[in-house]
Amino acid sequence: MARKLHLEPYEGPAGGWGSIKSVARHMAKQGVMPGATAELMVQNKPDGFMCVSCAWAKPRPTHAAEFCENGAKATFAEITKKRATPDFFAKHTASELREWSDHDLEEVGRLTHPMRFNHDLDRYEPVEWDEAISDIGRELRAIGARDPRRAVFYTSGRASLEASYMYQLFARMFGHNNLPDSSNMCHESTSVALPESIGVPVGTVRLEDFDEVDLILFFGQNVGSNSPRMLHQLKDAVERGTTIITFNPLRERGLERFVDPQNPAQMLSTDQTQISNLYYQVRAGGDIAAITGICKALFTLDRESRDGAGWGVFDTEFIAEHTDGFAGLEAFVAAQEWGELERESGLTRTDMEMVAKIYAKSRNVIGIYGMGLTQHKLGVETVQMLVNLLLLRGNIGRPGAGICPVRGHSNVQGQRTVGISEKPELVPLDRLAEQFDFEPPREKGHDTVETCEGIIKGEVDAFIGLGGNFLRAVPDRGPMETHWPHMRLTVQIATKLNRSHLFNGQTAYLLPCLGRIEIDRQASGEQMVSMEDSTGVFHSSHGKREPASEHLRSEPWIVANMAKATLGPRNNGPDWDGWVSNYDLVRDAIAQTWPDMFGGFNTRIREKGGFGKPIPARERKWNTETGKANFITPSALNASFDTGEDDGVLRLVTLRSNDQFNTTVYGYRDRFRGIYGSRMVVLLNEADMERFDLDKGQEIALVAKADDGVHRRLDGLTVVPYDIPRGCVGAYYPEANVLVPLYQRAERSHVPAAKSVPVTIVPMRENTA
């Protein structure tokens, strides 16, 4: 359906009445009555359910309403009255549904029956569970007889710890480590960078650190749309006198000002909380340069202080006792010229010196970041450069300070904790071998990008998707959609229809699962599941609503039954039936595999507020090769694949709107950016519009600048003038994924470099606005 673009600048804050109105609008849209939303009041609370969208931490004590605008949208989408029944699929072919938008596919509603794809009719048809599971097992056995490594088991970020543990065990008993997950596309750069720098793969900050922080440095994360509940911690910190300095190419409203919807006095007044004291619009890919400039100014301040008989700026005792590599960082910083730092960062020397002065006077500092740092060619090195900045003043391993990566999906960090990893060295394989009497495969498996490459090359025969919208989330969508049907088997486990379900292997199943909000009844009674938040705290989650269909099955049930049908009975192997009947038994197995982390799992997960995983770096214990925290110098200032040598090339930043979460599009209202009715827009600096002779409302195409001979083009984009750095453009994800080549990925982590994609502009016709 054609949609008309409407631009209407939004002057309001994040939160406030705009958020309240949005929640009410989506409640009505999904047919959810106000009296039927009791679930919202227990969302993210003890004895309630954990939100199915973001992974931000759950405070204790909780707020009266511990959900945000986008969390409410996710809940309404799951408890919607709309249903994707067999009758719906009988009326629509897959070819027809491929023409539908992501939003319209989402609006079909909850899947109700297991479905098998009929290629002759180009339609899904209902199938009995037993028949589907039996056929999947038969197909996997045939593939495994040839080479089990030709199968891939993908996991989205919403699967529970229990389902994830069972899934990784199934994969390894089948014979492969091909366990890509959604973290490969976002924070894998974190998982590579932090162990080298500080010896842990996760952040060191817990919620209590926000009570003591003096300065927050915020990089590349849109809190207002992607993790709005964090705004409570930011607001409270600001009101205690904390300074917040933000570095981000676009000015995002959640990092500018906020009105707390739970504060009646603020809601009924014109009072707003200013979140960022300083806001620097760094050039896409220029964060290494910006941080290096701050460090350069700090070295000068430290030297001047010591020359004046002062104590200096750096924490010399911490550096001497706890770190390695300081001299290398000092030499790297000294070698950088201010002109080059300004050019690459898009900031002025004065800007960077100002931040350095504030940092030098701040006792406790937290560095917060998102995919604006990780999704670049040098994403790993960018994260490590931020760690370098924190180490200079001992800001890791003490209260009120630390590094804080903001993970996206609700349990994407937890899945890694319980074995969802293509890297065998990260999993206690010897313990699994002893526990379940089998020999786990030891060779590295496929990550997400390698999975895509394998599918395109015809080296993957089976893809099992435990949630997610894989085809829509990955780069190089065109080649991926072309080669996907060549696989022998594709299985998608999901709650709702999405575009990935419309491209199918020779044998293909769409299996509907329970949502996290729904009651999961098994033989021993109602079950709970668990997950890990962004700060490394584990929480329980309890379903509260009757299932959308009697034909739904839980993720653990589906995984267990596929494993049984594929692997057959094994002596001393997993008790799949017992685990499904009582998830406590799965948690006992997890505790046996990771006793130091999960000892007493079933008791501790039932405690109010959950329990935290050990994070040695919080205690200044460094599990690195040197036994210390490491200063690691970057190889270059420019983190992008764009060299900057061609003025006709711009850096594309892919964006989420205020009305979506990951690939799920809830609507066409990007309120904070004032864009309504269409997602086919390109945001341009007015100076670049003049340089390329473009008008507001003109239709253009973006063409990827790549050197692999593949033509990547996105047509039908309307020019919108926007406050974005010169040389940068913005367009929505996942639509713009077609422009991201698989080979343009972060070095060593393989995260798609979607935050600085080199593109050129092709005008299509005259102004149509």
KEVEXLUM-976880 format. One line per 8 residues: number of its first residue (from 1); for each residue x, y, z of C-alpha. Coordinates in nm, 2 decimals. Each point is the difference from the previous one (the first is absolute). Example, Ala and Ser with C-alpha at 12.3 -4.5 7.8 and 13.67 -1.06 7.14 Angstrom:
1 = 1.23,-0.45,0.78; 0.14,0.34,-0.07
END
This chain:
1 = 0.00,0.00,0.00; 0.14,0.34,-0.10; 0.07,0.23,0.29; 0.04,0.38,-0.01; 0.29,0.16,0.17; -0.08,0.27,0.25; 0.26,0.21,0.18; -0.10,0.17,0.33
9 = 0.29,0.10,0.23; -0.05,-0.12,0.35; 0.08,0.25,0.27; -0.09,-0.21,0.30; 0.23,-0.21,0.23; 0.05,-0.37,0.02; -0.26,-0.16,0.23; -0.28,0.24,0.10
17 = -0.33,0.02,-0.16; 0.14,-0.11,-0.34; 0.08,-0.33,0.15; -0.33,-0.04,0.18; -0.19,0.08,-0.33; 0.21,-0.25,-0.19; -0.07,-0.28,0.25; -0.37,0.07,-0.02
25 = 0.00,0.01,-0.38; 0.18,-0.34,-0.02; -0.23,-0.15,0.26; -0.30,0.08,-0.22; 0.18,-0.11,-0.31; 0.05,-0.35,0.14; -0.36,-0.02,0.13; 0.12,-0.01,0.36
33 = -0.25,0.15,0.24; 0.14,0.22,0.28; -0.15,-0.23,0.27; 0.19,-0.30,-0.15; 0.35,0.14,0.04; 0.08,-0.12,0.35; 0.30,-0.16,-0.15; 0.17,0.34,-0.04
41 = 0.00,0.05,0.37; 0.20,-0.31,0.06; 0.23,0.04,-0.30; 0.37,-0.01,0.11; -0.09,-0.06,0.36; 0.06,-0.29,0.24; -0.26,-0.27,-0.06; -0.09,0.17,-0.33
49 = 0.14,-0.05,-0.35; 0.31,0.15,-0.15; -0.06,0.24,-0.29; 0.04,-0.16,-0.34; 0.17,0.30,-0.15; 0.31,0.17,0.16; 0.24,-0.15,0.24; 0.05,0.30,0.24
57 = 0.03,-0.08,0.36; -0.29,-0.05,0.24; 0.03,0.22,0.31; -0.08,-0.09,0.36; -0.21,0.14,0.14; -0.20,0.04,-0.33; -0.19,0.30,-0.12; -0.38,-0.01,0.01
65 = 0.00,-0.07,-0.37; 0.32,-0.18,-0.11; -0.07,0.01,-0.38; 0.08,0.26,-0.27; -0.18,0.11,-0.31; 0.16,-0.26,-0.22; -0.03,-0.27,0.26; -0.37,0.06,0.01
73 = -0.02,-0.02,-0.38; 0.18,-0.34,0.02; -0.24,-0.12,0.26; -0.30,0.11,-0.20; 0.13,-0.17,-0.31; 0.03,-0.32,0.19; -0.34,0.01,0.17; -0.17,0.13,-0.32
81 = -0.34,-0.14,-0.09; 0.11,-0.04,-0.36; 0.08,-0.35,-0.13; 0.19,-0.15,-0.29; -0.21,-0.31,-0.04; 0.01,-0.28,-0.27; -0.28,0.19,-0.17; 0.22,0.30,-0.04
89 = 0.27,-0.20,-0.16; -0.25,-0.18,-0.23; -0.09,0.35,-0.14; 0.35,0.13,-0.06; 0.30,-0.14,-0.19; 0.35,0.06,0.12; 0.07,0.19,-0.32; -0.29,0.24,0.08
97 = 0.11,0.04,0.37; 0.35,0.09,-0.11; -0.15,0.32,-0.14; -0.13,0.10,0.34; 0.20,0.23,0.23; 0.16,-0.11,0.33; -0.27,0.19,0.18; -0.29,-0.16,-0.18
105 = 0.15,-0.35,0.06; 0.03,0.08,0.36; -0.37,0.11,0.01; -0.13,-0.34,-0.11; 0.03,-0.11,0.36; 0.10,-0.31,0.19; 0.08,-0.33,-0.17; -0.24,-0.27,0.12
113 = 0.09,-0.33,-0.17; 0.31,-0.18,-0.11; 0.03,0.05,-0.38; 0.19,-0.18,-0.28; 0.08,0.18,-0.33; -0.15,-0.14,-0.32; 0.23,0.11,-0.28; -0.25,-0.11,-0.27
121 = -0.27,0.22,0.14; 0.24,0.27,0.13; -0.19,-0.01,0.33; 0.04,-0.11,0.36; -0.23,-0.29,0.10; -0.08,-0.12,0.36; 0.18,-0.31,0.12; -0.02,-0.20,0.32
129 = 0.28,0.05,0.25; 0.10,-0.37,0.00; 0.03,-0.01,-0.38; 0.20,0.33,-0.01; 0.24,-0.11,0.27; 0.05,-0.34,-0.15; 0.07,0.14,-0.35; 0.25,0.26,0.14
137 = 0.18,-0.28,0.18; 0.01,-0.21,-0.31; 0.14,0.28,-0.21; 0.26,0.09,0.26; 0.12,-0.36,0.03; 0.05,-0.02,-0.38; 0.20,0.33,0.01; 0.20,-0.12,0.30
145 = 0.08,-0.32,-0.17; 0.18,0.20,-0.28; 0.15,0.27,0.22; -0.17,0.15,0.32; 0.20,0.32,-0.06; -0.23,0.08,-0.29; -0.27,0.09,0.25; -0.04,0.33,0.18
153 = -0.19,0.07,0.32; -0.07,0.37,0.04; -0.14,0.17,0.31; -0.17,0.34,0.04; 0.04,0.20,0.31; -0.32,-0.09,0.17; 0.05,-0.37,0.07; 0.03,-0.08,0.37
161 = 0.30,-0.14,0.18; -0.17,-0.34,0.02; -0.09,-0.02,-0.37; 0.34,0.13,-0.10; 0.19,-0.25,0.21; -0.21,-0.29,-0.15; 0.05,0.14,-0.35; 0.38,0.02,0.02
169 = 0.02,-0.35,0.14; -0.22,-0.13,-0.28; 0.23,0.17,-0.26; 0.32,-0.14,0.16; -0.14,-0.35,0.04; -0.11,0.02,-0.37; 0.36,0.08,-0.08; 0.07,0.37,-0.06
177 = 0.07,0.33,0.16; -0.20,0.20,-0.26; -0.18,0.21,0.26; -0.03,0.35,-0.13; -0.22,0.24,0.18; -0.12,0.36,-0.01; 0.30,0.12,0.21; 0.22,-0.08,-0.31
185 = -0.18,0.30,-0.16; 0.03,0.25,0.28; 0.23,-0.05,0.30; 0.24,-0.27,-0.12; 0.26,0.28,-0.01; -0.06,0.04,0.37; 0.05,-0.37,0.06; 0.33,0.01,-0.18
193 = 0.13,0.33,0.13; -0.07,-0.02,0.37; 0.16,-0.33,0.08; 0.33,0.13,-0.16; -0.03,0.32,0.19; -0.14,-0.09,0.34; -0.05,-0.38,0.00; -0.38,-0.02,-0.02
201 = -0.23,-0.01,-0.30; -0.27,0.22,0.16; -0.02,0.34,0.16; 0.11,0.08,0.36; -0.29,0.23,0.10; -0.29,-0.09,0.22; -0.30,0.22,0.07; 0.14,0.11,0.34
209 = 0.29,0.16,-0.17; -0.23,0.27,-0.14; -0.06,0.11,0.36; 0.37,0.11,0.03; 0.10,0.10,-0.35; 0.13,0.36,-0.05; 0.03,-0.01,-0.38; -0.15,-0.21,-0.27
217 = 0.15,-0.01,-0.35; -0.27,-0.12,-0.24; 0.10,-0.14,-0.34; -0.22,-0.12,-0.30; -0.31,-0.12,0.18; -0.36,0.13,-0.04; -0.13,-0.04,0.34; -0.34,0.17,-0.07
225 = -0.10,-0.27,-0.25; 0.22,-0.30,0.08; 0.01,-0.02,0.38; -0.23,0.27,0.14; -0.01,-0.14,0.35; 0.36,0.11,0.04; -0.13,0.35,-0.01; -0.10,-0.04,0.36
233 = 0.36,-0.07,0.11; 0.12,0.29,-0.22; -0.26,0.24,0.14; 0.08,-0.10,0.36; 0.37,0.04,-0.06; -0.05,0.35,-0.16; -0.21,0.11,0.29; 0.28,-0.10,0.24
241 = 0.25,0.21,-0.20; 0.14,-0.25,-0.24; 0.14,0.15,-0.33; -0.10,-0.19,-0.32; 0.20,0.06,-0.32; -0.13,-0.16,-0.32; 0.17,-0.09,-0.32; -0.24,-0.10,-0.28
249 = -0.03,0.10,-0.37; -0.37,0.08,0.05; -0.16,0.20,0.28; -0.23,-0.25,0.16; -0.28,0.13,0.21; 0.04,-0.25,0.28; 0.36,0.13,0.06; -0.12,0.36,-0.01
257 = -0.30,0.03,0.24; -0.24,-0.22,0.18; -0.33,0.02,0.19; -0.07,-0.29,0.23; -0.35,-0.13,-0.07; -0.01,-0.14,0.36; 0.06,0.35,0.15; -0.34,0.18,0.03
265 = 0.17,0.33,0.09; 0.22,-0.01,-0.31; -0.28,-0.12,-0.22; -0.23,0.29,0.11; 0.27,0.27,-0.04; 0.23,0.12,-0.27; 0.30,-0.14,0.19; 0.23,-0.23,-0.20
273 = 0.32,-0.17,0.10; 0.30,0.09,-0.22; 0.19,-0.32,-0.05; 0.32,0.10,-0.18; 0.20,0.30,0.12; 0.21,-0.01,-0.32; -0.10,-0.17,-0.33; 0.27,-0.06,-0.27
281 = -0.12,-0.12,-0.34; 0.30,-0.21,-0.08; 0.05,-0.11,-0.36; -0.10,-0.36,-0.08; 0.31,-0.22,0.05; 0.18,0.29,0.18; -0.03,-0.12,0.36; 0.36,-0.13,0.02
289 = 0.12,0.34,-0.11; -0.23,0.18,0.25; 0.12,-0.22,0.30; 0.36,0.03,-0.11; -0.04,0.38,-0.01; -0.13,-0.01,0.36; 0.29,-0.22,0.10; 0.25,0.24,-0.17
297 = -0.15,0.29,0.20; 0.02,-0.21,0.32; 0.37,-0.07,-0.05; 0.06,0.37,-0.04; -0.20,0.07,0.32; 0.19,-0.27,0.19; 0.34,0.14,-0.12; -0.09,0.35,0.09
305 = -0.13,-0.10,0.34; 0.32,-0.18,0.09; 0.22,0.28,-0.14; -0.19,0.23,0.24; 0.08,-0.24,0.29; -0.36,-0.13,0.00; -0.11,-0.36,0.03; -0.07,-0.05,-0.37
313 = -0.32,-0.11,-0.17; 0.06,-0.38,-0.04; -0.04,-0.26,0.28; 0.36,-0.10,0.00; -0.03,-0.25,0.28; -0.28,-0.18,-0.19; 0.19,0.01,-0.32; 0.31,-0.14,0.15
321 = -0.17,-0.28,0.20; -0.28,-0.10,-0.22; 0.08,0.08,-0.37; 0.23,-0.09,-0.28; 0.07,0.19,-0.32; -0.01,0.36,0.12; 0.32,0.10,-0.18; -0.15,-0.12,-0.33
329 = -0.31,0.21,0.04; 0.20,0.30,0.09; 0.22,-0.04,-0.31; -0.31,-0.05,-0.22; -0.18,0.31,0.13; 0.32,0.22,-0.02; 0.04,-0.10,-0.37; -0.35,0.13,-0.09
337 = -0.04,0.35,-0.15; -0.29,0.22,0.11; -0.10,0.08,-0.36; -0.04,-0.37,-0.08; -0.19,-0.06,0.33; -0.24,0.29,-0.09; -0.05,-0.12,-0.35; -0.07,-0.36,0.09
345 = -0.22,0.07,0.31; -0.19,0.29,-0.14; 0.06,0.18,0.33; 0.23,0.30,0.08; 0.31,-0.01,0.21; -0.18,0.23,0.24; -0.29,-0.26,0.03; 0.24,-0.28,0.09
353 = 0.20,0.21,0.24; -0.32,0.10,0.18; -0.10,-0.36,0.05; 0.35,-0.08,0.13; -0.02,0.28,0.26; -0.33,-0.13,0.13; 0.12,-0.36,0.00; 0.32,0.10,0.19
361 = -0.21,0.15,0.28; -0.25,-0.28,0.03; 0.06,-0.27,0.25; -0.24,-0.28,-0.12; -0.06,-0.04,-0.37; -0.21,-0.25,-0.19; 0.04,-0.06,-0.38; -0.33,-0.10,-0.16
369 = -0.01,-0.11,-0.36; -0.21,-0.18,-0.26; 0.02,-0.11,-0.36; 0.12,0.34,-0.10; 0.35,-0.13,0.11; -0.02,-0.37,-0.08; -0.14,0.01,-0.36; 0.31,0.13,-0.18
377 = 0.30,-0.15,-0.17; 0.20,0.08,0.31; -0.28,-0.07,0.25; 0.22,-0.21,0.23; 0.27,0.27,0.01; -0.26,0.27,0.06; -0.13,-0.18,0.31; 0.36,-0.05,0.12
385 = 0.07,0.37,-0.05; -0.29,0.09,0.23; 0.14,-0.25,0.26; 0.34,0.17,-0.03; -0.16,0.33,0.09; -0.16,-0.15,0.31; 0.32,-0.18,0.11; 0.20,0.33,-0.01
393 = -0.17,0.11,0.32; -0.08,-0.34,0.15; -0.36,0.00,-0.10; -0.05,-0.37,-0.01; -0.03,-0.21,0.31; -0.14,0.24,0.25; -0.35,0.12,0.10; -0.16,0.26,-0.22
401 = 0.23,-0.07,-0.30; 0.04,-0.25,-0.28; -0.07,-0.10,-0.36; -0.37,-0.05,-0.09; -0.09,-0.15,-0.34; -0.37,0.02,-0.05; -0.12,-0.33,-0.15; -0.30,-0.01,-0.22
409 = -0.23,-0.30,0.02; -0.13,-0.12,0.33; 0.22,-0.31,0.06; 0.27,0.03,-0.27; 0.27,0.02,0.26; -0.14,-0.29,0.20; 0.00,-0.23,-0.30; 0.37,0.04,-0.03
417 = 0.04,-0.07,0.37; -0.16,-0.35,-0.04; 0.18,-0.11,-0.31; -0.15,0.16,-0.31; 0.34,0.07,-0.16; 0.17,-0.10,-0.32; 0.33,0.02,0.19; 0.07,-0.33,0.18
425 = 0.26,0.15,0.23; -0.27,0.21,0.16; -0.20,-0.31,0.11; 0.10,-0.27,0.26; -0.01,-0.28,-0.25; 0.19,-0.25,0.22; -0.26,0.05,0.27; -0.28,-0.05,-0.25
433 = 0.17,-0.31,-0.13; 0.02,-0.15,0.35; -0.35,0.12,0.09; -0.18,-0.15,-0.30; 0.24,-0.28,-0.12; 0.08,0.13,-0.35; 0.30,0.15,-0.18; -0.09,0.37,-0.09
441 = 0.14,0.13,-0.33; 0.31,0.22,0.06; 0.03,0.20,-0.33; -0.13,0.35,-0.02; -0.35,0.04,-0.14; -0.17,0.26,-0.22; -0.09,0.34,0.14; -0.28,0.20,-0.17
449 = 0.21,0.15,-0.28; 0.17,-0.34,-0.07; -0.34,-0.16,0.00; -0.12,0.24,-0.27; 0.32,-0.06,-0.20; -0.06,-0.38,0.03; -0.36,0.03,-0.11; 0.10,0.21,-0.31
457 = 0.28,-0.26,-0.08; -0.24,-0.29,0.03; 0.19,-0.14,0.30; -0.30,0.00,0.24; -0.28,-0.26,-0.03; -0.21,0.07,0.31; -0.09,0.32,0.19; -0.18,-0.03,0.33
465 = -0.11,0.34,0.14; -0.09,0.03,0.36; -0.19,0.33,-0.03; 0.11,0.31,-0.19; -0.03,0.14,-0.35; 0.33,-0.12,-0.13; -0.04,0.09,-0.37; -0.11,0.35,0.08
473 = 0.27,0.07,0.26; 0.31,-0.11,-0.20; 0.20,0.19,-0.26; -0.02,-0.07,-0.38; -0.37,-0.07,0.01; -0.03,-0.05,-0.38; 0.25,-0.28,-0.04; -0.12,-0.16,0.33
481 = -0.36,-0.01,-0.12; 0.11,-0.15,-0.33; 0.20,-0.28,0.15; -0.21,-0.08,0.30; -0.25,-0.24,-0.18; 0.30,-0.22,-0.11; 0.03,-0.14,0.35; -0.15,-0.34,0.07
489 = -0.17,0.08,0.33; -0.11,0.33,0.16; -0.18,0.01,0.34; -0.13,0.32,0.15; -0.12,0.01,0.37; -0.19,0.32,0.05; -0.30,0.18,0.16; -0.09,0.22,-0.30
497 = 0.05,0.01,-0.37; 0.30,0.18,-0.15; 0.17,0.02,-0.34; 0.25,-0.27,0.08; -0.29,-0.25,0.00; -0.08,0.08,-0.36; 0.32,-0.15,-0.14; 0.02,-0.37,0.05
505 = 0.22,-0.30,-0.05; -0.10,-0.31,-0.19; -0.16,-0.12,0.33; -0.12,0.28,0.22; -0.19,0.04,0.32; -0.14,0.29,0.20; -0.04,-0.10,0.36; -0.21,0.22,0.24
513 = 0.14,0.03,0.35; -0.13,0.15,0.33; 0.08,0.36,0.07; 0.18,0.10,0.32; -0.31,0.16,0.13; -0.20,-0.33,-0.03; -0.05,-0.26,0.26; 0.22,-0.31,-0.07
521 = -0.17,-0.31,0.14; 0.20,-0.32,0.00; -0.04,-0.33,0.18; 0.13,0.13,0.34; -0.21,0.32,-0.02; 0.05,0.36,-0.11; 0.36,0.07,-0.10; 0.22,0.31,0.03
529 = 0.30,0.08,-0.21; 0.30,0.23,0.05; 0.22,0.25,-0.18; 0.29,0.23,0.05; -0.02,0.38,-0.03; 0.27,0.24,-0.13; 0.17,0.04,0.33; 0.05,-0.38,0.06
537 = -0.29,-0.06,0.24; -0.22,-0.31,-0.04; -0.38,0.03,0.04; -0.29,-0.24,-0.01; -0.30,0.06,-0.23; -0.35,-0.13,0.06; -0.27,-0.03,-0.26; -0.32,0.18,0.09
545 = -0.24,-0.04,-0.29; -0.18,-0.29,-0.16; 0.17,-0.11,-0.33; -0.12,0.14,-0.32; -0.08,-0.35,-0.13; -0.02,-0.35,0.14; 0.24,-0.11,-0.27; 0.29,0.20,0.12
553 = 0.30,-0.17,0.16; 0.28,0.14,0.22; 0.34,0.05,-0.14; 0.15,-0.26,0.23; -0.26,-0.25,-0.12; 0.07,0.07,-0.36; 0.38,-0.03,0.05; -0.03,-0.32,0.20
561 = -0.22,-0.17,-0.24; 0.21,0.10,-0.30; 0.30,-0.14,0.19; -0.17,-0.32,0.08; -0.12,-0.05,-0.36; 0.35,0.07,-0.13; 0.23,-0.16,0.25; -0.21,-0.29,0.11
569 = 0.04,-0.16,0.35; 0.35,0.02,0.15; 0.13,-0.16,0.32; 0.11,0.26,0.26; -0.12,0.28,-0.23; -0.24,0.29,0.08; -0.33,-0.09,0.15; -0.19,0.21,-0.26
577 = -0.35,-0.11,0.13; 0.09,0.07,0.36; 0.14,0.34,-0.09; -0.32,0.09,-0.18; -0.22,-0.12,0.28; 0.19,0.21,0.26; 0.23,0.29,-0.10; 0.17,-0.02,0.35
585 = 0.18,-0.30,-0.14; 0.14,0.20,-0.29; 0.12,0.26,0.25; 0.16,-0.28,0.21; 0.19,-0.11,-0.32; 0.11,0.36,-0.07; 0.13,0.03,0.36; 0.20,-0.33,-0.05
593 = 0.16,0.14,-0.32; 0.08,0.34,0.16; 0.02,-0.06,0.38; 0.19,0.32,0.08; -0.26,0.21,-0.17; -0.33,-0.19,0.04; 0.05,-0.19,0.33; -0.33,-0.01,0.18
601 = -0.17,0.12,-0.32; -0.35,-0.11,0.09; 0.01,0.16,0.34; 0.17,0.32,-0.10; -0.21,0.07,-0.31; -0.31,0.01,0.23; 0.14,0.28,0.21; -0.14,0.35,-0.04
609 = 0.22,0.19,-0.25; 0.18,-0.32,-0.12; 0.37,-0.04,0.03; 0.31,0.13,-0.17; 0.27,-0.19,-0.19; 0.36,0.03,0.11; 0.17,0.28,-0.18; 0.37,-0.02,0.11
617 = 0.09,0.34,-0.15; -0.24,0.17,0.25; 0.24,-0.12,0.26; 0.31,0.09,-0.20; 0.08,-0.36,-0.08; 0.11,-0.01,-0.35; -0.04,-0.33,-0.19; 0.23,0.10,-0.29
625 = 0.32,-0.14,-0.14; 0.20,0.26,0.19; -0.20,-0.03,0.32; -0.07,0.37,-0.02; -0.24,0.24,-0.17; 0.15,0.08,-0.34; 0.04,0.33,-0.18; -0.05,-0.10,-0.37
633 = 0.08,0.25,-0.27; -0.21,0.02,-0.32; 0.14,-0.06,-0.34; -0.16,0.31,-0.15; -0.21,0.30,0.09; -0.27,-0.06,-0.27; -0.22,-0.30,0.10; -0.19,0.00,-0.33
641 = 0.04,-0.18,-0.33; -0.03,0.35,-0.16; 0.36,0.12,-0.04; -0.11,0.37,-0.02; 0.19,0.05,-0.33; -0.32,0.04,-0.22; -0.22,0.29,0.08; -0.28,-0.16,-0.19
649 = -0.02,-0.29,0.25; -0.21,0.05,0.32; -0.02,-0.22,0.31; -0.34,-0.16,0.05; -0.12,-0.04,0.36; -0.28,-0.26,0.03; -0.27,0.11,0.25; -0.29,-0.14,0.20
657 = -0.31,0.21,0.03; -0.19,0.08,0.31; -0.27,-0.24,-0.13; 0.20,-0.32,-0.03; 0.22,-0.24,0.19; 0.27,-0.17,-0.19; -0.16,-0.14,-0.32; -0.35,0.03,0.15
665 = -0.18,0.31,-0.14; -0.30,0.10,0.21; -0.10,0.30,-0.20; 0.10,0.30,-0.22; 0.04,0.27,0.27; 0.36,0.09,0.07; -0.12,0.26,0.24; 0.34,0.12,0.13
673 = 0.13,0.07,-0.35; -0.33,0.14,-0.13; -0.04,-0.26,-0.28; -0.34,-0.15,-0.05; -0.17,-0.22,-0.26; 0.31,-0.15,-0.17; 0.33,-0.17,0.08; 0.15,0.05,-0.35
681 = 0.19,0.32,0.09; 0.36,0.11,0.00; 0.12,0.26,0.25; 0.24,0.25,-0.14; 0.19,0.30,0.13; -0.12,0.32,-0.19; 0.35,0.08,-0.11; 0.03,-0.34,-0.16
689 = -0.34,0.05,-0.17; 0.14,0.32,-0.15; 0.32,-0.17,-0.09; -0.18,-0.27,-0.19; -0.27,0.23,-0.13; -0.29,-0.18,0.18; -0.33,0.14,0.11; -0.22,-0.09,0.30
697 = -0.24,-0.27,-0.11; 0.20,-0.10,-0.30; 0.03,-0.37,-0.06; 0.34,-0.16,-0.02; 0.18,-0.33,0.01; 0.29,-0.10,0.22; 0.27,-0.23,-0.16; 0.25,-0.18,0.22
705 = 0.36,0.08,-0.07; 0.16,-0.35,-0.01; 0.28,-0.17,-0.19; -0.13,-0.36,-0.03; -0.18,0.05,-0.33; -0.35,-0.03,0.15; -0.25,0.29,-0.07; -0.19,0.10,0.31
713 = -0.27,0.27,-0.03; -0.30,0.12,0.20; -0.25,0.20,-0.21; -0.29,0.22,0.10; 0.15,0.20,0.29; -0.14,0.34,0.06; 0.25,0.27,0.11; -0.06,0.15,0.34
721 = 0.22,0.28,0.12; 0.13,-0.09,0.35; 0.25,0.10,0.26; 0.26,-0.26,-0.08; 0.38,0.05,-0.05; 0.12,0.10,-0.35; 0.10,-0.30,-0.20; -0.24,-0.23,0.19
729 = -0.35,-0.12,-0.09; -0.26,-0.19,0.19; -0.25,-0.27,-0.11; -0.21,-0.25,0.18; 0.10,-0.35,0.09; -0.09,-0.27,-0.12; -0.10,0.16,-0.33; 0.36,0.13,-0.06
737 = 0.16,-0.34,0.07; 0.00,-0.06,-0.38; 0.28,0.25,-0.01; 0.23,-0.17,0.25; 0.24,-0.25,-0.15; 0.08,-0.31,0.20; 0.37,0.07,-0.04; -0.03,0.35,0.16
745 = 0.01,-0.12,0.36; 0.19,0.06,0.31; 0.35,-0.14,0.00; 0.02,-0.31,0.22; -0.36,0.02,0.13; -0.17,-0.01,-0.34; -0.28,0.24,0.11; -0.15,0.16,-0.31
753 = 0.14,0.35,-0.04; -0.35,0.15,-0.02; 0.08,0.33,0.17; 0.23,0.15,-0.26; -0.08,-0.17,-0.34; 0.16,0.17,-0.30; -0.27,0.11,-0.24; -0.06,0.23,-0.29
761 = -0.31,0.19,-0.10; -0.19,-0.04,-0.33; -0.28,0.26,-0.06; -0.31,-0.17,-0.15; -0.24,0.29,-0.08; -0.09,0.35,0.08; -0.16,0.13,0.32; -0.32,-0.18,0.08
769 = -0.08,0.16,0.33
END
